[in-house]
């Protein structure tokens, strides 16, 4: 699945057959979240304009099956920012220490 629209903007990236290439595209665009297609959607790649802190990333690594969704706002996410079921994509977080400024970070 992926985070709902209330969490942040989702941007379609160039299609690719590699999850690593999808991650690279998202990282280079300043998006620390990305969704990669599987099954009928294999190769679809979406960058997610969210804000991932190191603390959030560390929690995500420990519990990747049930993390709270991140959002593009500092502080509390909107109440409607939730995970949406989508059997055709998996969402991943990129370690913020491996990238520069995040697109959602307006500070």
Z-matrix of the N, CA and C atoms (Angstrom, degrees):
N
C 1 1.440
C 2 1.509 1 111.87
N 3 1.318 2 114.88 1 -172.18
C 4 1.450 3 120.54 2 178.07
C 5 1.511 4 111.01 3 -149.53
N 6 1.332 5 115.82 4 168.61
C 7 1.455 6 120.85 5 -179.24
C 8 1.528 7 109.62 6 -73.90
N 9 1.335 8 116.32 7 145.03
C 10 1.465 9 121.60 8 179.76
C 11 1.526 10 110.90 9 -64.56
N 12 1.329 11 116.23 10 163.57
C 13 1.466 12 121.81 11 -178.76
C 14 1.525 13 112.35 12 -58.34
N 15 1.340 14 117.64 13 -27.93
C 16 1.457 15 120.80 14 -179.42
C 17 1.533 16 112.30 15 -66.89
N 18 1.329 17 116.81 16 -18.57
C 19 1.464 18 120.60 17 -178.78
C 20 1.524 19 112.15 18 -77.56
N 21 1.309 20 116.74 19 -30.09
C 22 1.459 21 121.46 20 -177.61
C 23 1.509 22 110.26 21 161.14
N 24 1.305 23 115.26 22 167.40
C 25 1.459 24 121.31 23 -177.50
C 26 1.528 25 110.91 24 -70.93
N 27 1.314 26 116.37 25 143.09
C 28 1.459 27 123.47 26 175.00
C 29 1.525 28 106.55 27 -112.49
N 30 1.319 29 117.30 28 125.95
C 31 1.461 30 121.95 29 -175.65
C 32 1.521 31 109.64 30 -118.61
N 33 1.331 32 115.93 31 126.29
C 34 1.463 33 119.93 32 178.45
C 35 1.523 34 109.60 33 -71.60
N 36 1.317 35 115.23 34 128.77
C 37 1.466 36 122.43 35 179.30
C 38 1.533 37 107.72 36 -104.06
N 39 1.326 38 116.49 37 178.84
C 40 1.462 39 120.86 38 177.75
C 41 1.526 40 109.50 39 -64.87
N 42 1.312 41 116.35 40 137.77
C 43 1.459 42 121.13 41 177.60
C 44 1.520 43 110.72 42 -62.97
N 45 1.321 44 116.09 43 148.43
C 46 1.459 45 121.40 44 -178.59
C 47 1.526 46 109.45 45 -155.08
N 48 1.293 47 117.23 46 155.27
C 49 1.464 48 120.69 47 177.34
C 50 1.524 49 111.74 48 -93.14
N 51 1.342 50 116.26 49 4.69
C 52 1.454 51 120.63 50 -174.35
C 53 1.530 52 111.19 51 -124.61
N 54 1.325 53 116.20 52 125.80
C 55 1.462 54 121.02 53 175.59
C 56 1.526 55 109.71 54 -62.22
N 57 1.342 56 117.23 55 -36.64
C 58 1.464 57 120.75 56 179.18
C 59 1.528 58 111.18 57 -64.28
N 60 1.326 59 117.45 58 -37.83
C 61 1.461 60 120.24 59 178.09
C 62 1.530 61 110.49 60 -68.70
N 63 1.316 62 116.95 61 -37.33
C 64 1.468 63 120.83 62 175.87
C 65 1.529 64 109.33 63 -61.73
N 66 1.320 65 117.27 64 -42.97
C 67 1.468 66 121.37 65 177.81
C 68 1.523 67 110.42 66 -62.30
N 69 1.322 68 117.21 67 -41.72
C 70 1.465 69 121.38 68 179.23
C 71 1.531 70 110.65 69 -60.94
N 72 1.335 71 116.54 70 -45.68
C 73 1.462 72 120.43 71 179.54
C 74 1.532 73 111.14 72 -59.54
N 75 1.323 74 115.63 73 -45.19
C 76 1.467 75 120.23 74 -179.61
C 77 1.529 76 110.69 75 -64.49
N 78 1.336 77 116.52 76 -45.77
C 79 1.472 78 121.22 77 -179.10
C 80 1.523 79 110.23 78 -59.86
N 81 1.332 80 117.15 79 -46.35
C 82 1.466 81 120.67 80 -178.15
C 83 1.529 82 111.83 81 -65.11
N 84 1.334 83 117.62 82 -25.70
C 85 1.461 84 121.74 83 178.80
C 86 1.533 85 112.00 84 -90.68
N 87 1.338 86 117.66 85 2.57
C 88 1.461 87 121.35 86 177.94
C 89 1.516 88 113.79 87 80.51
N 90 1.332 89 116.27 88 22.59
C 91 1.465 90 120.39 89 -179.45
C 92 1.525 91 109.67 90 -111.61
N 93 1.341 92 117.96 91 111.14
C 94 1.455 93 121.34 92 -175.55
C 95 1.523 94 114.44 93 -82.82
N 96 1.309 95 117.12 94 5.30
C 97 1.457 96 121.44 95 174.57
C 98 1.515 97 108.52 96 -126.57
N 99 1.329 98 115.84 97 144.80
C 100 1.458 99 118.47 98 175.34
C 101 1.517 100 109.09 99 -150.01
N 102 1.317 101 114.85 100 153.90
C 103 1.461 102 121.61 101 177.06
C 104 1.523 103 107.44 102 -119.32
N 105 1.331 104 115.49 103 133.74
C 106 1.463 105 121.59 104 -178.91
C 107 1.515 106 109.34 105 -119.98
N 108 1.329 107 115.82 106 130.81
C 109 1.458 108 121.92 107 -176.06
C 110 1.517 109 113.75 108 -72.40
N 111 1.324 110 114.75 109 149.99
C 112 1.461 111 122.12 110 176.34
C 113 1.524 112 108.50 111 -134.81
N 114 1.301 113 116.63 112 168.63
C 115 1.466 114 122.97 113 -179.01
C 116 1.529 115 110.12 114 52.42
N 117 1.333 116 119.02 115 -125.44
C 118 1.467 117 121.61 116 -177.37
C 119 1.526 118 112.95 117 -63.29
N 120 1.328 119 117.57 118 -21.92
C 121 1.469 120 121.66 119 -178.70
C 122 1.534 121 111.66 120 -100.85
N 123 1.342 122 116.97 121 13.53
C 124 1.462 123 120.27 122 -176.63
C 125 1.523 124 110.39 123 -53.55
N 126 1.324 125 115.22 124 130.76
C 127 1.457 126 121.19 125 177.77
C 128 1.509 127 114.37 126 97.97
N 129 1.335 128 117.71 127 -14.33
C 130 1.456 129 119.26 128 176.33
C 131 1.522 130 108.30 129 -72.14
N 132 1.322 131 115.88 130 143.02
C 133 1.464 132 120.99 131 -174.43
C 134 1.519 133 108.59 132 -138.06
N 135 1.317 134 116.41 133 128.28
C 136 1.460 135 122.39 134 179.62
C 137 1.521 136 109.03 135 -128.80
N 138 1.325 137 116.76 136 131.01
C 139 1.453 138 121.72 137 170.41
C 140 1.519 139 108.18 138 -88.58
N 141 1.311 140 117.09 139 148.76
C 142 1.460 141 120.92 140 -178.84
C 143 1.529 142 109.81 141 -121.60
N 144 1.340 143 115.33 142 122.13
C 145 1.462 144 121.84 143 -179.54
C 146 1.522 145 107.52 144 -83.07
N 147 1.316 146 113.70 145 83.97
C 148 1.459 147 122.44 146 179.98
C 149 1.520 148 106.98 147 -128.34
N 150 1.299 149 117.21 148 172.16
C 151 1.454 150 121.62 149 177.63
C 152 1.520 151 108.12 150 -114.79
N 153 1.330 152 116.98 151 116.67
C 154 1.462 153 121.70 152 -180.00
C 155 1.523 154 108.15 153 -112.32
N 156 1.317 155 115.73 154 114.87
C 157 1.465 156 120.61 155 174.94
C 158 1.525 157 108.81 156 -85.25
N 159 1.322 158 115.75 157 164.53
C 160 1.463 159 118.99 158 176.95
C 161 1.522 160 110.30 159 -62.81
N 162 1.327 161 116.48 160 -38.56
C 163 1.468 162 120.64 161 178.80
C 164 1.530 163 110.64 162 -60.97
N 165 1.338 164 117.07 163 -45.02
C 166 1.468 165 120.17 164 178.26
C 167 1.521 166 110.26 165 -63.12
N 168 1.321 167 117.21 166 -45.53
C 169 1.461 168 120.53 167 -178.56
C 170 1.521 169 110.73 168 -59.35
N 171 1.333 170 117.22 169 -42.40
C 172 1.464 171 120.47 170 -179.96
C 173 1.527 172 111.14 171 -62.63
N 174 1.343 173 118.01 172 -39.11
C 175 1.469 174 120.96 173 176.45
C 176 1.529 175 110.42 174 -66.91
N 177 1.328 176 117.09 175 -40.29
C 178 1.459 177 122.88 176 -179.40
C 179 1.519 178 110.24 177 -61.51
N 180 1.352 179 116.51 178 -39.89
C 181 1.466 180 120.71 179 178.26
C 182 1.518 181 111.39 180 -62.46
N 183 1.339 182 116.10 181 -38.23
C 184 1.470 183 120.78 182 -176.91
C 185 1.527 184 111.13 183 -75.07
N 186 1.338 185 117.71 184 -38.64
C 187 1.466 186 121.74 185 -176.53
C 188 1.531 187 110.60 186 -129.97
N 189 1.353 188 118.12 187 68.03
C 190 1.459 189 120.05 188 -175.79
C 191 1.527 190 114.04 189 -68.98
N 192 1.306 191 117.98 190 -15.05
C 193 1.464 192 120.56 191 -178.41
C 194 1.520 193 113.44 192 -84.08
N 195 1.336 194 116.96 193 -21.29
C 196 1.458 195 118.43 194 -173.32
C 197 1.540 196 113.06 195 -144.86
N 198 1.348 197 117.79 196 47.54
C 199 1.467 198 117.78 197 178.64
C 200 1.522 199 110.89 198 -82.26
N 201 1.311 200 115.83 199 156.44
C 202 1.467 201 118.92 200 170.60
C 203 1.521 202 106.53 201 -71.41
N 204 1.333 203 118.51 202 143.69
C 205 1.457 204 118.22 203 179.66
C 206 1.526 205 111.22 204 -70.82
N 207 1.338 206 117.82 205 141.42
C 208 1.448 207 120.37 206 174.86
C 209 1.523 208 109.16 207 -82.13
N 210 1.313 209 115.88 208 167.30
C 211 1.463 210 118.01 209 176.59
C 212 1.515 211 109.56 210 -139.22
N 213 1.306 212 116.60 211 178.65
C 214 1.448 213 121.87 212 -177.87
C 215 1.514 214 113.33 213 -90.55
N 216 1.328 215 117.89 214 18.24
C 217 1.459 216 121.37 215 -178.57
C 218 1.517 217 110.29 216 -121.67
N 219 1.317 218 115.93 217 145.91
C 220 1.468 219 118.99 218 173.85
C 221 1.517 220 107.62 219 -76.77
N 222 1.319 221 116.44 220 146.20
C 223 1.462 222 119.71 221 -178.56
C 224 1.510 223 110.48 222 85.99
N 225 1.312 224 116.44 223 -143.39
C 226 1.467 225 121.66 224 -174.83
C 227 1.521 226 111.61 225 -77.97
N 228 1.330 227 115.56 226 139.35
C 229 1.466 228 121.15 227 174.88
C 230 1.528 229 109.29 228 -77.79
N 231 1.326 230 117.80 229 155.36
C 232 1.466 231 119.77 230 176.91
C 233 1.533 232 110.53 231 -59.43
N 234 1.336 233 118.33 232 149.66
C 235 1.464 234 121.35 233 -178.54
C 236 1.534 235 113.17 234 -57.97
N 237 1.326 236 117.17 235 -27.90
C 238 1.471 237 119.57 236 -178.39
C 239 1.523 238 112.70 237 -87.87
N 240 1.332 239 117.40 238 5.33
C 241 1.464 240 121.89 239 176.10
C 242 1.528 241 107.20 240 -81.00
N 243 1.324 242 115.65 241 101.00
C 244 1.467 243 121.77 242 -175.91
C 245 1.533 244 109.34 243 -137.81
N 246 1.324 245 115.49 244 164.90
C 247 1.463 246 119.85 245 172.81
C 248 1.522 247 108.50 246 -77.39
N 249 1.329 248 115.94 247 134.51
C 250 1.459 249 121.16 248 175.43
C 251 1.519 250 108.61 249 -107.91
N 252 1.304 251 115.06 250 137.95
C 253 1.451 252 120.17 251 177.75
C 254 1.530 253 109.30 252 -70.06
N 255 1.304 254 116.16 253 131.08
C 256 1.463 255 122.07 254 175.52
C 257 1.525 256 105.68 255 -152.32
N 258 1.328 257 116.98 256 107.53
C 259 1.461 258 119.10 257 -175.40
C 260 1.528 259 113.53 258 -71.80
N 261 1.330 260 117.62 259 -5.59
C 262 1.461 261 120.24 260 -174.99
C 263 1.526 262 114.51 261 -101.59
N 264 1.334 263 118.05 262 -4.39
C 265 1.464 264 119.91 263 177.93
C 266 1.520 265 110.93 264 -138.10
N 267 1.312 266 115.05 265 150.81
C 268 1.458 267 122.79 266 169.53
C 269 1.516 268 106.77 267 -117.41
N 270 1.330 269 116.82 268 141.29
C 271 1.451 270 122.24 269 -179.39
C 272 1.519 271 109.78 270 -106.16
N 273 1.320 272 115.22 271 141.54
C 274 1.456 273 122.08 272 -177.51
C 275 1.523 274 109.58 273 -131.43
N 276 1.330 275 116.27 274 152.35
C 277 1.463 276 122.18 275 174.30
C 278 1.521 277 108.11 276 -110.39
N 279 1.320 278 115.40 277 141.53
C 280 1.461 279 122.10 278 178.35
C 281 1.524 280 108.12 279 -99.70
N 282 1.319 281 116.57 280 138.78
C 283 1.454 282 121.07 281 178.54
C 284 1.531 283 108.84 282 -60.31
N 285 1.335 284 117.95 283 119.10
C 286 1.467 285 119.26 284 -177.08
C 287 1.525 286 113.66 285 -63.18
N 288 1.329 287 117.65 286 -21.18
C 289 1.468 288 119.62 287 178.82
C 290 1.530 289 111.05 288 -72.36
N 291 1.343 290 117.82 289 -12.08
C 292 1.459 291 120.92 290 -178.74
C 293 1.526 292 112.48 291 -97.35
N 294 1.340 293 116.47 292 8.77
C 295 1.461 294 118.66 293 -177.72
C 296 1.522 295 110.62 294 -141.53
N 297 1.302 296 116.07 295 167.88
C 298 1.462 297 121.50 296 177.46
C 299 1.515 298 111.21 297 -82.28
N 300 1.312 299 116.05 298 -149.12
C 301 1.465 300 121.90 299 -178.22
C 302 1.526 301 110.46 300 -62.19
N 303 1.330 302 115.37 301 137.04
C 304 1.448 303 121.59 302 179.17
C 305 1.528 304 110.05 303 -84.74
N 306 1.309 305 115.81 304 139.54
C 307 1.465 306 122.08 305 -178.58
C 308 1.541 307 112.26 306 -55.36
N 309 1.327 308 117.32 307 -34.54
C 310 1.473 309 121.05 308 -178.75
C 311 1.529 310 112.72 309 -79.25
N 312 1.337 311 117.33 310 -11.28
C 313 1.466 312 120.57 311 -178.40
C 314 1.523 313 108.83 312 -84.61
N 315 1.305 314 116.24 313 102.41
C 316 1.466 315 121.16 314 -176.84
C 317 1.525 316 112.76 315 -93.72
N 318 1.319 317 117.85 316 5.70
C 319 1.474 318 120.24 317 -178.98
C 320 1.517 319 111.13 318 -79.52
